[in-house]
């Protein structure tokens, strides 16, 4: 029997600073952001596209074919993620487990990256569909590695709610992002060790770094028991698709957020495509060396950090809607500069501006969702927001790759037109965005 005179237990005070960031669960969780950023910067953005350009390129036409392969493989990986991600949410709901799925998914991604390095070194005269068998295996393994990398993030993101109190979550989230950006620097440390045999020499060391910095979450992160889901009726296996459909129907009842979801779809098209193709474009069209592009990538990363920080204050001052519009205009300017650039300084300016826009778009769009949605339905709409981003990451690369394939005989002009087409996507998004009903919140 409870003693009525016993004092009520007070909640633990919110932690801050070193006590929060260097607690074992938070640090182990953040280091996985560090680890997977090594994969996405080294493989998705830099060395895999460079490898394809190296193997398939040699002429302006074949450089366009390389760009098509980069775009299509990214689009295919995103397509399968769209099919599966609603089910991943159900798995979390049914089991209450995140680490149980994150660990094998991460290991598959790491092992596939390792095999990319081995098969890229495979000297064989065998061909499949007219392509070297070694290249076909690398393409397949890249799609597997990227799919399981992105899949692991579904469970990784869901872990954050288990790491601290509500007031601590924004600090933990920011800490993870900051640690992830540092992972970019660690990933690029493999570049000086790449020899004359080719960019595929980066694949194996990248896989090893990905593995090493994933070990803390594998072994030190202790998942909470799933007691809270034991008494809840478990959702059916395919209920994830039903939830997406139900949320989509409900979104139409909230015109403002529905319109913004459409606008964000087009904005994110441009962002996802630029991340996938920027390396090959800089080298084949602008004439950057590998070292120059890596430096540009670092500058763009710093610009993203600055954009995220500055637009946090801009959004607070002028409101989320105007801030999103400003970011869209910056994106349009940077794409126009990049697609028409005939000198390196202009492309440097374009890359820096695009970095600002990529960092700011997440800050402003997330704030927009918060301001447009009722609190009791915010989780549903953020789920739809994430799903919209996944779908859009198919369309943009598919559009870019199709243009470079159809206009391959035009040489570098094909890439310029493909990149320039992204301005159409952003303009459509901006046109829809200005129609969003919005009142700035004080």
Number of C-alpha atoms within 10 A of each C-alpha: 3 5 6 7 6 7 7 7 6 6 7 7 9 11 14 12 8 8 9 19 18 12 11 16 20 22 20 24 23 28 21 27 25 27 28 29 25 27 27 20 22 25 25 21 20 25 24 25 25 26 24 23 26 16 17 19 18 11 13 19 20 20 28 33 25 26 33 26 23 27 26 21 22 27 27 19 21 24 18 17 21 21 13 15 19 21 17 20 21 20 20 19 19 18 16 19 19 23 21 14 17 21 19 14 21 26 20 18 29 28 19 24 28 20 20 28 21 17 18 22 16 14 10 10 9 10 12 11 7 8 12 16 19 20 21 17 18 24 20 14 21 23 23 21 28 27 23 23 22 21 23 24 18 19 22 20 13 14 18 20 12 13 17 17 16 11 12 17 15 13 16 23 14 12 17 23 16 15 18 21 20 17 26 22 16 17 25 20 15 17 17 9 10 14 11 7 8 15 23 24 22 28 26 20 20 29 27 16 20 27 21 13 20 24 16 18 23 20 10 13 16 12 16 14 10 13 10 10 15 11 7 10 9 14 12 13 14 11 15 20 17 12 17 17 13 12 17 15 12 15 20 12 11 13 15 18 24 20 20 24 26 17 23 22 26 26 30 25 26 27 23 21 25 22 16 27 25 19 25 30 26 21 17 22 21 19 15 18 12 18 11 15 21 17 14 21 23 18 16 24 23 17 22 23 19 17 23 22 15 15 24 18 12 17 21 15 13 13 21 28 22 18 25 27 18 19 25 23 17 19 27 25 15 24 26 18 19 27 23 16 18 13 11 15 10 16 22 23 17 23 25 21 23 27 28 26 28 28 23 28 26 16 20 25 22 13 19 21 19 16 19 23 18 12 10 7 12 15 13 17 24 15 16 20 21 15 19 19 21 24 19 27 27 25 23 29 33 22 21 28 29 21 21 30 22 13 19 22 15 14 19 22 19 26 29 21 16 22 26 19 19 27 23 14 20 25 18 16 24 23 13 17 24 16 13 18 13 16 11 15 10 7
